[in-house]
Amino acid sequence: MKNWRWLAGAGLVALTVVLGGCAAGNAKEQPGASGAEGANETSYEGVTVRIGYQGSGGLYGKIIEEKWFEEEYDKLGVAVEYAEFQSGPPMTEAIASNRLDFAGLGNMPIIAAQAAGIEFKVISQALDGKNNVAIIVPKDSAIQSIDDLRGKKVAVAKGSNAYNFLYLGLDGAGVDASELEIIQLQPDEAQPAFETGRVDAWATWDPNITLNVLQDKGRVLADGEQLGVLSPSFYIARKAFADDYPELVKIYLKVLDKALAWENDNHQEAIERYAAERNVPPAVIEAVFARSKSISIPVSDEIIAQHQQTADFQYEIGSIRKQIDVSEVFDNQYIESIRN
């Protein structure tokens, strides 16, 4: 099952890096060496940044191999550690308990996190959300439309962006969720269930979509572009960490930019690397790139408005218990500062 675990996260693909961090200590203000009014500078003594990731390999593997995070954080005396996650919801739980400071995840997990009172900031957009989430069915399945899912078993990771996508798709088709059996499975559980026919469909993200389609194990029943449903992914930072250590947030974004630049400038090398480490044909990786290419950009007003609509829908169907104003968690200052 190793091939199916790589970056099987909430909407993030092999080219996405997820930072998680835990500050072992608080920022300390010390007098600056110069300045008429005595400039202050932050001390990072005792600070450890934990880097969380969903699956292994891909761009994350390249960054770890090159020690790009260590290279930058070492300059400030900041230690680096790593932790693995399978999807977004466990990451927000870790942020809530101060075990992570950064995460890359889909739209639904951060909506649930905000509704639960977890304090974080969205610091950049990681995927555009057009084709990175879909409902797939076995290649020879008789299911031809969302309407045909009535009475069927559908796998999905609860709280993921695929979870939101599934419910929006059902709502748009006039199908009540109670008319099918929704089985909550993480990717490493859903893949064998999908292959053996224990579920009839799977709402998931890339690379799971592309790997199943190109290996003739499945086909896309509906994706975001077909349904007009965006499932963007974002990078978030624990609010207290970002407030205390804004420079560490900027370093994270700068390293991510460096990694994405390497990938863009060395496209063929990246394709061959990712294919070899996952033992899949290069065409599979090419298709993953085409379906869901990683980015790191400021979040537009349009995306924030769409995110609000998603939050309102989740409240209406009872997935979250209170209405939220999503604009409160978006903060482009960090990504904009490194672009200037």
NORFENNOR-V841835 format. One record per helix or strand of 3 or more residues. SS is the DSSP state (alpha for helix, beta for strand). FROM is the first residue (numbers start at 1). TO is the last residue. If there is no record, write none. Layout:
ss,from,to
SS,FROM,TO
SS,FROM,TO
This chain:
ss,from,to
alpha,2,4
beta,28,31
beta,40,43
beta,48,54
alpha,58,66
alpha,68,76
beta,79,85
alpha,88,96
beta,102,106
alpha,107,115
beta,120,127
beta,133,138
alpha,146,149
beta,153,156
alpha,161,172
alpha,177,179
beta,181,184
alpha,187,195
beta,201,205
alpha,208,214
beta,218,223
alpha,224,227
beta,233,238
alpha,239,244
alpha,246,265
alpha,267,278
alpha,282,291
alpha,301,316
alpha,326,329
alpha,333,339
